[in-house]
Amino acid sequence: MPRAFRFRRTAIAVSAMGAALALVFLGGRTRADEPEPDAVQAAGIKLQPLASGLGSITSITNAGDSRVFLTIQTGEILIWSGGAILPTPFLDLSGVVSCCGEEGLLSVAFHPNYAANGLFYVYYTVSAGGGGDTIVIARYLDPAPGGNVYGGGAGVPLLTIDHPGQTNHNGGQLQFGPDGDLYAGTGDGGSGDDPPCNAQNDAVLLGKLIRIDVSAGTHQIWAKGLRNPFRFSFDRAAPHDLWIGDVGQSQREEIDHEPASTSGLNYGWRVMEGDLCDSAANCIPPPKACGDSSYTSPVFVYDHSGGRCAIIGGYVYRGSQIAGLAGTYLYGDLCSGDLYGFSGGASTHFSPKAGGLQTFGQDSSGELYLGTGGGDFFQILASSAQPTATPTRTFTRTPTRTPTPGRLVPIPASERRPPTKELTPRPTD
């Protein structure tokens, strides 16, 4: 996932995510002469345990109501509701997805009109020949959107992406943007140093941010030059602002920020790793040189000191329970479990740790959560908040059937819209 499960050549084993999940991220500094982010301490948040033993949590999201949905790497989508994880999964794809390492069920996103049209989308991997896998983004139609167990047929693939030869760097994030389109972040194809230079190649969909018009079924490359954008998010208060946590190779982790979700940006990998030069070998066509103005620079980079290894991108906080945190982008580190907040060009190190941190999530009120590869689920609260009773720590699932193939159900006419004009990526030459 992030090296995203990120994974570089020296992989670090982290719980159920698998050894390959050596995702590294935070070490950093905005410039080499600035202090490490952990030099600034702040104890403004705490982690409230909600559940444990869930299995490796790969994403956390909401469907526009009070429920919180968690994807489990092995293939289940669970629901947190009424102060507990419901015993029966919302959807069980464990018989469909390939797992584990950096593979598995990586994300779910609910249509902005899910309550009316029942549409949601999942991002997962399936095994392919030659040791690689295939990325699948599939559409599901829920006949009873308010229910806690999906009652429809099997998903219909909306987009499949070949990922030959390797099983790491699958990306995995799905998010609906303010334009009503679905955005997906893909990894560069795996191995180390992106040998084919996929991230700079417009002929492949690896190492990209992809925009999908789910009504028309069309897609475009929105941004390129990404190594493994395992987690990205839109700012709910400034909805065209996009934040990407892109997992680095061996020297830099980076935070990318698009203030107005502009298409055609090139974040530089693998010509550049953060603010450092890497290599342009095998890139077709030959890209601009390292440092060229055509590359969009990260707003923050950091090295791998202090046991940090891979960035887990988060969200800009827009909830109401943590005074003073509004507008701060929260993110963290898989290997060290450190949590940080980025605001005003500087990064603040918070005091709690989340060992095996794997994902952040947001509920419909803007409050934030996090999940770990070990199956722990937390809410992020103000450090001054009164503690609440921790729920029962033993979690037992009710077995469910693997979905059987179903036919394609057309999108309701009321939810269709004309295809948006295809935006032309900004030229890099």
C-alpha positions as CSV (number, residue, x, y, z in Angstrom):
1,M,0.0,0.0,0.0
2,P,1.9,3.0,0.9
3,R,5.4,2.4,-0.4
4,A,2.1,2.1,0.2
5,F,2.0,-0.2,1.3
6,R,5.4,1.4,0.0
7,F,8.0,-0.9,-0.2
8,R,11.4,-0.4,-1.0
9,R,14.2,-2.8,-1.3
10,T,14.8,-3.0,2.5
11,A,11.3,-3.9,3.5
12,I,10.2,-3.6,7.1
13,A,7.7,-6.1,8.4
14,V,4.7,-4.4,10.0
15,S,1.9,-6.6,11.4
16,A,-0.5,-8.2,9.0
17,M,0.3,-5.7,6.2
18,G,3.2,-7.9,5.5
19,A,6.9,-7.4,5.3
20,A,6.7,-5.7,2.0
21,L,4.7,-2.9,3.6
22,A,7.8,-1.0,4.4
23,L,6.2,2.4,3.9
24,V,8.2,5.2,5.1
25,F,7.5,8.6,5.5
26,L,8.2,11.3,7.7
27,G,11.5,12.4,8.5
28,G,11.7,15.6,7.5
29,R,12.3,19.1,6.9
30,T,11.0,21.6,4.4
31,R,14.6,22.6,3.8
32,A,17.9,21.0,4.8
33,D,18.6,23.9,7.3
34,E,15.3,23.6,9.1
35,P,14.8,21.5,12.3
36,E,13.3,18.1,12.2
37,P,9.5,18.2,12.7
38,D,9.8,16.2,15.9
39,A,11.7,19.1,17.5
40,V,8.4,20.8,17.9
41,Q,6.2,19.0,20.5
42,A,2.5,19.5,21.0
43,A,0.2,17.4,23.1
44,G,-3.0,18.6,21.6
45,I,-4.5,15.3,20.6
46,K,-5.0,11.8,22.0
47,L,-6.1,8.5,20.5
48,Q,-9.4,7.0,21.8
49,P,-9.5,3.2,21.3
50,L,-12.7,2.1,19.6
51,A,-12.0,-1.5,18.5
52,S,-9.2,-4.0,18.0
53,G,-8.6,-7.3,16.4
54,L,-10.2,-6.2,13.2
55,G,-7.5,-7.3,10.8
56,S,-5.3,-5.0,8.7
57,I,-7.3,-1.8,8.2
58,T,-6.6,-0.2,4.8
59,S,-9.1,2.7,4.6
60,I,-11.8,4.5,6.7
61,T,-14.6,6.5,5.3
62,N,-18.3,7.4,5.5
63,A,-21.4,7.2,3.3
64,G,-22.8,10.6,4.3
65,D,-24.5,9.4,7.4
66,S,-23.5,8.6,11.0
67,R,-21.8,5.3,10.1
68,V,-18.1,4.8,9.6
69,F,-16.9,2.1,7.1
70,L,-13.6,0.3,7.4
71,T,-12.0,-1.8,4.6
72,I,-10.0,-4.8,5.8
73,Q,-7.1,-5.9,3.6
74,T,-8.3,-9.4,3.4
75,G,-11.5,-8.3,1.7
76,E,-14.2,-7.3,4.2
77,I,-15.9,-3.9,4.6
78,L,-17.0,-3.4,8.2
79,I,-19.2,-0.8,9.8
80,W,-18.7,1.1,13.0
81,S,-22.2,2.2,14.2
82,G,-23.7,2.9,17.6
83,G,-20.4,2.6,19.4
84,A,-19.5,-0.8,18.1
85,I,-18.3,-2.7,15.0
86,L,-21.3,-4.5,13.6
87,P,-20.7,-8.3,13.7
88,T,-21.7,-8.9,10.1
89,P,-19.6,-7.3,7.3
90,F,-21.3,-4.9,5.0
91,L,-19.6,-6.7,2.1
92,D,-17.2,-9.6,2.0
93,L,-14.8,-9.8,-1.0
94,S,-12.4,-12.2,0.6
95,G,-13.0,-14.7,-2.1
96,V,-12.2,-12.2,-4.8
97,V,-9.2,-10.1,-3.8
98,S,-5.5,-11.2,-3.7
99,C,-3.8,-10.5,-0.4
100,C,-1.5,-9.6,1.4
101,G,1.8,-7.7,1.4
102,E,0.8,-4.5,-0.5
103,E,-2.2,-6.3,-2.1
104,G,-5.8,-6.7,-1.0
105,L,-8.9,-4.6,-0.6
106,L,-7.5,-1.1,-0.4
107,S,-10.4,1.4,-0.4
108,V,-14.1,2.1,-0.7
109,A,-15.8,5.3,-1.8
110,F,-19.5,6.1,-1.7
111,H,-21.2,8.2,-4.4
112,P,-22.1,11.7,-3.1
113,N,-25.8,10.6,-3.9
114,Y,-25.4,7.1,-2.4
115,A,-28.5,7.5,-0.2
116,A,-30.5,7.9,-3.3
117,N,-28.7,5.9,-6.0
118,G,-27.0,3.2,-3.9
119,L,-23.7,3.4,-5.8
120,F,-20.3,2.8,-4.2
121,Y,-16.9,1.8,-5.6
122,V,-14.1,-0.4,-4.3
123,Y,-10.4,-0.6,-5.2
124,Y,-8.7,-4.0,-4.8
125,T,-6.1,-6.3,-6.4
126,V,-6.4,-9.7,-8.0
127,S,-3.6,-12.0,-8.9
128,A,-2.2,-12.1,-12.4
129,G,0.3,-14.3,-14.2
130,G,4.0,-13.6,-14.0
131,G,4.1,-12.7,-10.4
132,G,2.2,-9.5,-10.8
133,D,-1.4,-8.4,-10.1
134,T,-4.2,-6.4,-11.6
135,I,-5.8,-3.3,-10.0
136,V,-9.6,-3.4,-10.2
137,I,-11.9,-0.5,-9.5
138,A,-15.4,-1.9,-9.4
139,R,-18.9,-0.4,-9.1
140,Y,-21.6,-1.8,-6.8
141,L,-25.3,-0.9,-6.7
142,D,-26.8,-1.3,-3.2
143,P,-30.6,-1.8,-3.5
144,A,-31.1,-0.7,0.2
145,P,-28.5,2.1,0.8
146,G,-29.5,2.5,4.4
147,G,-28.9,-1.1,5.3
148,N,-25.9,-2.5,7.1
149,V,-25.4,-5.5,4.9
150,Y,-25.0,-5.2,1.1
151,G,-27.8,-7.0,-0.7
152,G,-26.9,-6.6,-4.3
153,G,-25.0,-8.6,-6.9
154,A,-21.3,-8.7,-7.6
155,G,-19.5,-5.5,-8.6
156,V,-19.0,-4.5,-12.2
157,P,-15.4,-3.5,-13.1
158,L,-15.2,0.1,-14.0
159,L,-11.5,0.2,-14.7
160,T,-8.7,-2.5,-14.6
161,I,-5.0,-1.7,-14.7
162,D,-2.3,-4.2,-15.4
163,H,0.4,-4.3,-12.8
164,P,2.8,-6.8,-14.3
165,G,5.7,-8.5,-12.6
166,Q,5.4,-7.0,-9.1
167,T,2.9,-6.9,-6.3
168,N,4.0,-3.7,-4.5
169,H,3.1,-0.1,-5.2
170,N,-0.6,-0.6,-5.9
171,G,-1.7,2.8,-4.6
172,G,-5.2,2.2,-3.4
173,Q,-7.1,5.4,-2.6
174,L,-10.5,6.3,-3.9
175,Q,-12.1,9.7,-3.2
176,F,-14.9,11.6,-4.8
177,G,-13.9,15.1,-5.8
178,P,-16.0,18.3,-5.6
179,D,-16.8,17.9,-9.3
180,G,-18.7,14.6,-8.6
181,D,-16.0,12.5,-10.3
182,L,-14.1,9.7,-8.7
183,Y,-10.3,10.0,-8.2
184,A,-8.0,7.1,-7.8
185,G,-4.3,7.0,-6.9
186,T,-2.1,4.3,-8.5
187,G,1.4,3.2,-7.7
188,D,4.3,3.2,-10.2
189,G,4.2,-0.5,-10.8
190,G,6.5,-1.7,-8.1
191,S,10.0,-3.0,-7.6
192,G,12.3,-0.2,-6.7
193,D,13.2,3.0,-8.6
194,D,10.4,2.4,-11.1
195,P,12.5,0.6,-13.7
196,P,10.2,1.2,-16.7
197,C,9.7,4.9,-15.6
198,N,5.9,4.3,-15.6
199,A,5.2,7.4,-13.6
200,Q,6.4,9.6,-16.4
201,N,4.8,7.5,-19.2
202,D,1.4,8.8,-20.3
203,A,0.7,5.5,-22.1
204,V,0.2,3.6,-18.8
205,L,-2.0,4.4,-15.8
206,L,0.7,3.6,-13.2
207,G,2.2,6.3,-11.0
208,K,-0.8,8.5,-11.7
209,L,-3.8,10.2,-10.2
210,I,-6.8,9.3,-12.4
211,R,-10.1,11.1,-12.7
212,I,-13.1,8.9,-13.6
213,D,-16.4,10.2,-14.8
214,V,-18.5,7.4,-13.2
215,S,-21.6,8.4,-15.2
216,A,-19.9,8.4,-18.6
217,G,-17.4,5.6,-17.8
218,T,-14.5,7.8,-19.1
219,H,-11.3,8.6,-17.4
220,Q,-8.2,10.8,-17.8
221,I,-4.8,11.2,-16.2
222,W,-5.2,14.0,-13.8
223,A,-1.6,14.1,-12.5
224,K,1.6,12.0,-13.0
225,G,5.0,11.6,-11.5
226,L,3.8,9.8,-8.4
227,R,5.6,6.9,-6.8
228,N,2.9,5.5,-4.5
229,P,0.1,7.9,-3.5
230,F,-1.4,5.4,-1.1
231,R,-3.5,8.1,0.6
232,F,-4.8,11.4,-0.7
233,S,-7.8,13.5,0.3
234,F,-9.9,16.6,-0.5
235,D,-10.3,19.3,2.0
236,R,-14.0,19.4,2.8
237,A,-13.9,23.1,3.7
238,A,-12.0,24.0,0.6
239,P,-13.2,21.2,-1.6
240,H,-10.9,21.9,-4.5
241,D,-7.8,21.6,-2.4
242,L,-6.2,18.2,-2.8
243,W,-3.5,16.7,-0.5
244,I,-1.4,13.7,-1.4
245,G,1.0,11.7,0.8
246,D,3.4,10.2,-1.8
247,V,5.6,7.4,-0.4
248,G,9.2,7.9,-1.3
249,Q,12.1,5.6,-2.2
250,S,15.0,5.7,0.2
251,Q,15.7,9.4,1.0
252,R,12.5,11.5,0.9
253,E,8.9,11.3,1.8
254,E,6.6,14.1,0.5
255,I,3.4,16.0,0.9
256,D,1.9,17.4,-2.3
257,H,-0.8,20.0,-2.3
258,E,-2.9,21.2,-5.2
259,P,-4.7,24.4,-4.0
260,A,-7.2,24.2,-6.8
261,S,-7.1,20.6,-8.1
262,T,-5.4,21.5,-11.3
263,S,-5.0,18.9,-14.0
264,G,-1.8,18.1,-15.8
265,L,0.6,18.4,-12.8
266,N,3.8,16.4,-12.8
267,Y,5.2,15.6,-9.4
268,G,8.5,14.5,-10.8
269,W,9.1,10.9,-9.8
270,R,11.3,9.2,-10.8
271,V,13.3,12.1,-12.1
272,M,13.0,13.5,-8.6
273,E,12.4,12.0,-5.2
274,G,11.0,14.9,-3.2
275,D,13.5,17.7,-3.5
276,L,16.4,15.4,-4.6
277,C,17.4,14.2,-8.1
278,D,16.9,10.5,-8.9
279,S,17.1,9.2,-12.5
280,A,15.6,9.6,-15.9
281,A,16.8,6.3,-17.4
282,N,14.2,4.4,-19.5
283,C,11.8,7.4,-19.4
284,I,9.8,7.7,-22.7
285,P,9.7,10.3,-23.9
286,P,12.8,11.7,-22.2
287,P,11.6,14.0,-19.5
288,K,12.8,17.4,-18.4
289,A,15.9,17.5,-16.2
290,C,15.8,17.3,-12.5
291,G,14.7,20.7,-11.0
292,D,12.9,21.8,-14.1
293,S,10.0,24.2,-13.5
294,S,7.6,21.8,-15.2
295,Y,7.7,19.7,-12.1
296,T,5.4,20.6,-9.2
297,S,7.4,20.6,-6.0
298,P,6.1,19.1,-2.7
299,V,5.1,21.5,0.0
300,F,6.9,19.4,2.6
301,V,9.6,16.7,2.5
302,Y,11.4,14.8,5.2
303,D,14.1,12.2,5.5
304,H,14.1,8.8,7.1
305,S,15.8,9.5,10.4
306,G,14.3,8.4,13.7
307,G,13.0,5.1,12.4
308,R,10.5,6.6,10.0
309,C,10.0,5.0,6.7
310,A,6.8,5.8,4.8
311,I,4.2,8.6,4.8
312,I,0.6,7.8,5.5
313,G,-1.3,10.8,4.2
314,G,-4.3,12.0,6.1
315,Y,-6.9,14.8,6.1
316,V,-7.2,18.5,6.8
317,Y,-9.0,18.7,10.1
318,R,-12.5,20.3,9.8
319,G,-14.3,18.8,12.8
320,S,-15.5,20.6,15.9
321,Q,-14.0,18.6,18.8
322,I,-10.3,19.7,18.7
323,A,-10.0,23.4,19.2
324,G,-7.1,25.0,17.4
325,L,-6.6,22.2,14.9
326,A,-8.9,23.5,12.2
327,G,-7.1,23.8,8.9
328,T,-4.2,21.5,9.9
329,Y,-3.3,18.6,7.7
330,L,-2.8,15.4,9.8
331,Y,-0.5,12.7,8.6
332,G,1.8,10.0,10.1
333,D,4.4,7.4,9.7
334,L,3.9,3.7,9.2
335,C,7.1,2.5,10.8
336,S,7.6,4.8,13.8
337,G,3.9,5.5,14.4
338,D,4.6,9.2,14.8
339,L,1.7,11.6,14.1
340,Y,2.2,15.1,12.7
341,G,0.2,18.1,11.7
342,F,1.3,20.4,8.8
343,S,0.1,24.0,8.7
344,G,1.6,27.2,7.6
345,G,4.6,25.6,6.0
346,A,5.7,23.8,9.2
347,S,5.2,20.4,10.7
348,T,4.2,19.8,14.3
349,H,4.9,16.5,16.1
350,F,2.1,15.3,18.3
351,S,2.8,13.2,21.4
352,P,0.7,10.0,20.9
353,K,2.0,7.2,18.7
354,A,0.1,4.8,16.5
355,G,2.2,1.7,15.9
356,G,1.7,0.2,12.5
357,L,-0.3,3.2,11.3
358,Q,-1.9,2.5,8.0
359,T,-4.7,4.9,7.3
360,F,-6.6,7.9,8.4
361,G,-10.3,8.4,7.8
362,Q,-13.1,11.0,8.2
363,D,-16.7,10.8,9.3
364,S,-19.6,12.8,8.0
365,S,-19.0,15.5,10.6
366,G,-15.3,16.0,9.8
367,E,-13.9,14.1,12.8
368,L,-10.9,12.0,12.1
369,Y,-10.0,8.4,12.8
370,L,-7.0,6.1,12.2
371,G,-6.5,2.4,11.7
372,T,-3.4,0.2,11.9
373,G,-2.1,-2.9,10.2
374,G,-2.6,-4.8,13.5
375,G,-6.4,-4.1,13.4
376,D,-6.6,-1.3,15.9
377,F,-9.2,1.4,15.3
378,F,-9.0,4.8,17.0
379,Q,-10.7,8.2,17.0
380,I,-8.5,11.3,17.2
381,L,-9.7,13.6,20.0
382,A,-8.5,16.6,21.9
383,S,-6.1,15.6,24.6
384,S,-8.4,17.3,27.2
385,A,-11.4,15.3,26.2
386,Q,-12.8,13.1,28.9
387,P,-12.1,9.4,28.4
388,T,-14.9,7.1,27.4
389,A,-15.3,3.4,28.1
390,T,-13.3,1.2,25.7
391,P,-15.5,-1.3,23.9
392,T,-15.1,-5.0,24.2
393,R,-11.7,-5.9,22.7
394,T,-12.7,-9.3,21.3
395,F,-14.2,-9.1,17.8
396,T,-15.9,-12.1,16.2
397,R,-17.3,-11.8,12.6
398,T,-20.3,-13.6,11.3
399,P,-19.4,-15.7,8.2
400,T,-20.9,-14.4,5.0
401,R,-21.1,-15.8,1.5
402,T,-18.8,-14.6,-1.2
403,P,-20.8,-12.5,-3.7
404,T,-21.9,-14.3,-6.8
405,P,-21.6,-12.6,-10.2
406,G,-24.4,-10.2,-11.0
407,R,-25.5,-8.3,-14.1
408,L,-24.7,-4.7,-14.7
409,V,-27.4,-2.4,-13.4
410,P,-27.7,0.8,-15.3
411,I,-27.2,4.1,-13.4
412,P,-30.6,5.7,-12.9
413,A,-31.4,8.3,-15.4
414,S,-31.9,10.9,-12.7
415,E,-28.2,10.4,-11.7
416,R,-26.7,10.6,-15.1
417,R,-25.0,13.7,-16.3
418,P,-23.3,14.6,-19.6
419,P,-19.7,13.7,-19.8
420,T,-17.5,16.5,-18.6
421,K,-15.2,18.1,-21.2
422,E,-11.9,16.2,-21.1
423,L,-9.3,18.5,-19.7
424,T,-6.0,18.6,-21.5
425,P,-3.0,18.0,-19.2
426,R,-0.7,20.9,-19.1
427,P,2.3,20.2,-21.4
428,T,5.6,19.5,-19.8
429,D,7.7,20.7,-22.7
